[in-house]
Amino acid sequence: MHVKKGDKVIVIAGKDKGKSSVVTSVLREKNRVVLEGVNMMKKHVKAKKAGEKGGIVEVPMSMDASNVKLAEKIEKKKKVTTKK
């Protein structure tokens, strides 16, 4: 896997293409990553106890690791091309 928890990445494919984020967790068995604030889905939550509120909450879902690229590599590439 080319990314690990805490890496800054840029999404290169999908509905959030172009957004940058930080990796919050890595699912190695499935080759997927969970990013902070990217690929958000709405989940309906039922109240567990009396007095608690249920509702709709947004939760980050995993995305395939091939859809992200390390931001450091992209920044280094930009610096090299501007020096010429």
Backbone hydrogen bonds in HBPLUS format (Angstrom, degrees):
<---DONOR---> <-ACCEPTOR-->    atom                        ^
c    i                          cat <-CA-CA->   ^        H-A-AA   ^      H-
h    n   atom  resd res      DA  || num        DHA   H-A  angle D-A-AA Bond
n    s   type  num  typ     dist DA aas  dist angle  dist       angle   num
A0007-ASP N   A0004-LYS O   3.14 MM   3  5.85 163.9  2.17 143.7 144.4     1
A0006-GLY N   A0023-VAL O   2.93 MM  17  5.18 164.5  1.96 137.0 142.3     2
A0023-VAL N   A0007-ASP O   3.02 MM  16  5.59 158.6  2.07 155.7 162.4     3
A0071-ALA N   A0008-LYS O   2.98 MM  63  5.73 176.5  1.98 139.3 139.1     4
A0009-VAL N   A0021-SER O   2.88 MM  12  5.59 161.9  1.91 156.7 162.8     5
A0021-SER N   A0009-VAL O   2.94 MM  12  5.59 157.6  1.99 154.5 160.6     6
A0010-ILE N   A0069-LYS O   2.81 MM  59  5.36 157.0  1.86 154.3 161.6     7
A0069-LYS N   A0010-ILE O   2.91 MM  59  5.36 149.5  2.00 144.8 154.7     8
A0011-VAL N   A0019-LYS O   2.91 MM   8  5.61 166.7  1.93 166.8 169.0     9
A0018-GLY N   A0011-VAL O   2.83 MM   7  5.42 177.3  1.83 147.1 147.3    10
A0012-ILE N   A0067-ASN O   2.79 MM  55  5.40 164.8  1.81 144.3 149.5    11
A0017-LYS N   A0014-GLY O   3.33 MM   3  5.42 147.8  2.44 117.3 113.9    12
A0019-LYS N   A0016-ASP O   3.17 MM   3  5.91 164.8  2.19 143.8 145.9    13
A0036-GLU N   A0022-VAL O   3.02 MM  14  5.64 156.7  2.07 156.1 163.2    14
A0024-THR N   A0034-VAL O   2.82 MM  10  5.67 160.0  1.86 154.4 160.9    15
A0034-VAL N   A0025-SER O   2.94 MM   9  5.27 164.3  1.97 153.9 153.0    16
A0027-LEU N   A0032-ARG O   2.84 MM   5  5.12 171.4  1.85 154.2 155.0    17
A0031-ASN N   A0027-LEU O   2.95 MM   4  5.88 114.1  2.40 142.9 160.9    18
A0032-ARG N   A0027-LEU O   3.13 MM   5  5.12 165.9  2.15 138.2 141.1    19
A0031-ASN N   A0028-ARG O   3.28 MM   3  4.88 149.2  2.38  93.0 102.0    20
A0065-ALA N   A0031-ASN O   3.08 MM  34  5.82 169.5  2.09 141.5 138.7    21
A0033-VAL N   A0063-MET O   2.83 MM  30  5.54 161.9  1.87 161.1 164.8    22
A0063-MET N   A0033-VAL O   2.82 MM  30  5.54 155.9  1.88 154.0 160.3    23
A0061-MET N   A0039-ASN O   3.04 MM  22  5.73 167.5  2.05 144.6 148.3    24
A0041-MET N   A0059-VAL O   2.93 MM  18  5.44 167.0  1.94 149.1 151.6    25
A0059-VAL N   A0041-MET O   2.81 MM  18  5.44 164.4  1.84 161.0 163.2    26
A0043-LYS N   A0057-VAL O   2.73 MM  14  5.36 164.9  1.75 162.2 167.5    27
A0057-VAL N   A0043-LYS O   2.92 MM  14  5.36 164.6  1.94 156.9 156.6    28
A0045-VAL N   A0055-GLY O   2.72 MM  10  5.31 176.7  1.72 170.6 171.8    29
A0055-GLY N   A0045-VAL O   2.88 MM  10  5.31 157.4  1.93 144.3 150.0    30
A0052-GLU N   A0049-LYS O   3.25 MM   3  5.64 160.9  2.29 122.0 127.5    31
A0067-ASN N   A0064-ASP O   3.07 MM   3  5.69 164.6  2.09 117.7 122.6    32
A0068-VAL N   A0065-ALA O   3.38 MM   3  5.73 165.6  2.40 112.0 113.0    33
A0075-GLU N   A0071-ALA O   3.00 MM   4  6.24 159.6  2.04 152.1 157.6    34
A0076-LYS N   A0072-GLU O   2.96 MM   4  6.13 158.7  2.00 149.6 155.1    35
A0077-LYS N   A0073-LYS O   3.06 MM   4  6.20 154.1  2.13 142.1 148.9    36
A0078-LYS N   A0074-ILE O   3.07 MM   4  6.34 152.5  2.15 146.0 152.8    37
A0079-LYS N   A0075-GLU O   3.09 MM   4  6.35 155.1  2.16 147.0 153.2    38
A0080-VAL N   A0076-LYS O   3.05 MM   4  6.30 154.4  2.12 148.5 154.9    39
A0081-THR N   A0077-LYS O   3.14 MM   4  6.36 160.0  2.18 147.9 152.7    40
A0082-THR N   A0078-LYS O   3.11 MM   4  6.27 143.8  2.25 143.4 152.7    41
A0083-LYS N   A0079-LYS O   3.27 MM   4  6.41 134.9  2.48 140.6 150.2    42
